[in-house]
Amino acid sequence: MCLGVPMKLIEINYPIGIAEAEGVRREINLQLLPQEEIKVGDYVIVHVGFAIQKMSPEEAEETWRLLKQVMEQRYA
């Protein structure tokens, strides 16, 4: 199974960016998204270090809620 994680862009130096999720910051590759379509503060799905899709803050929040729910059930 493949898993993409929602992260918020906090710095862009295209084609590289810094993204953050749940207090963890990572350097990510932005080359799969057009430079003119992304900005600091946007949420993206990150898969194996690549931002693969832009998403709304609401989608990111809901995804994290569901991921946490699955983890709680898995380790309960």
N, C-alpha and C positions, 0 to 999 in steps of 0.2 A: 504494500500500500504506500502511496506517495502522500506526503502531507505538506501543505503550504501554510505558513504562519503569517497572520496579519502583523505588520509592523508600521510604525509611524516614521516617516522621513524627517530627520532632524538636521541633516546637512547634505548638501549636494555639491559634488565636484565632478560633474558628468565625465566619464561614464561610471564613476564610483559614488556611493553615497553611504551615509551612516544612518542606520535605522534603529529604533528602540521598541521593545515590547516587554512588558512586565518587569521593567527595570534593567533589562539586558540590552546592551548596545552591540551592534555588529556592523562591520563593513560589508556592503552588498554591491552587487553589480547591477547597474541600471540599463544596460545596453538593449534589453529586450523591450523597453518602453521608449517611445519617442521623447526626446529631451524637452520639447516644447509642451508636453502634456503633463509633466510632473513638476511639483514645487515642494519646498519645505512645508511640512505640516500635513501633506497627503499621506494616506494609508495605502500600503501595497501588500500583496501576498508575496512572501519570500519562500522560494523553494531551492534548496541546495545552494544558497548564497546569491540567487538571482531574483530580482523583483520581476514577477511574471504578469502581474495585473494590478491595476489601480482599483481601489474599493472605497466605499463611503465609510465615514466614522461609525455609522450605525451598523453596517455589515461587519466591520472589524470587531466592534464591541460584542455583537451577537455571536460571532465565531469564537471569540475568547470565552464567552459564557458557556458555550457548548463544549469546547475543549476541556474546560475545567470540570464540567459535569461528567464527562466521560472519564477523566482521570480519577475523580472522586469515586465513581462506581467501580472502576478497575481495581483500585487499591483499598476499597472498603472491606 
